[in-house]
């Protein structure tokens, strides 16, 4: 019925919808590595002759040299990187190239290539996380004593130290590194040799190819192997959680760099100006880290939805696994590097932070705790008495420390001059010396332990 109009159309559309070479060409190195491993194994097993294997090896090396020098040609008729490598190999060495694909399918090939790529991206993420952690730990060590307001509900809660605040992000990143490490360990099985879906009748040595490619062992079920993209999802989920952490840190830097806060000056090299307002310096890098987290989470969602309804084994939908992973990995690498630069180059205004920590009766809890300790008053009652002191200070427009002894006695006779010592910011943070607390001693101990864990000098 529509043949007249569509006679040429469908094949052009088919070429376009089918071609993955525009994005999977980045896998060329992994594809050639996998082929070297496969051909060596085929020769050792006597499946192809060593003379043929040597020719194929030399040809693959030449293809690699060409792609390295000139980039990968993009011919939609060749569909993907696997066919692109094989086609060039055939041009270079002739029909013997056809022996390379013995006992192999693009299905186990793509799973192998992609897993190798994701493993590299995982290692990059781990390096980027470590570099950012080192920056955080360095700054935390410098600011273990410096006081700032600690917030809950973004309302002043209790004073904390800046070092403690920065080390909170060190901890988040420690969990991120652990997640990437888990992902890497789970991805340590080699798909090569699963063939199209059912395995093969050729006498393969799958342990040999696994070892050659740096995997611990071959995968155990060929159907699962060609339909599994858990390794990509593991990467994306670890990346998403890491991106959420970076986004939260970015959000804090954006707030802190704003004039009403004035807690930090971000490096000029990671800020921009305004085309109209000459005074402006905008924290664009931080805003983009916050924004990119949305795209990374979106990439994760995209692949989960791609995979959710697929029957075993391979379906072409799975070709769509790569763009989200490539996008997320590129963004995550950038975000980690940008955050490292911002933390390393941030100038913290510690005077301003101290001043802000003195607002909002941040040491009220210390007053209540003193009543519990010095006068043996139940905490709930101490809370009530302290509330009255806060109310009085507010009505007088002063701080708790500024209340006179008469004022204090008027609230509760058990309050004495001694209470003043616990109301200062420094006394307040020093008192929070429980394990993991904000006291400078605790923070310094955490910094020392973190430096050791990161392999930094102490
Ligand atoms: N370009 C394909 C992909 O990325 C390679 C696997 C093709 N397999 C197939 N049976 N058509 O998934």
Boltz pocket constraint, residues with backbone or C-beta under 6 A from the ligand:
constraints:
  - pocket:
      binder: B
      contacts: [[A, 18], [A, 20], [A, 24], [A, 79], [A, 80], [A, 81], [A, 106], [A, 107], [A, 110], [A, 314], [A, 315], [A, 316], [A, 318], [A, 319], [A, 320]]
      max_distance: 6.0
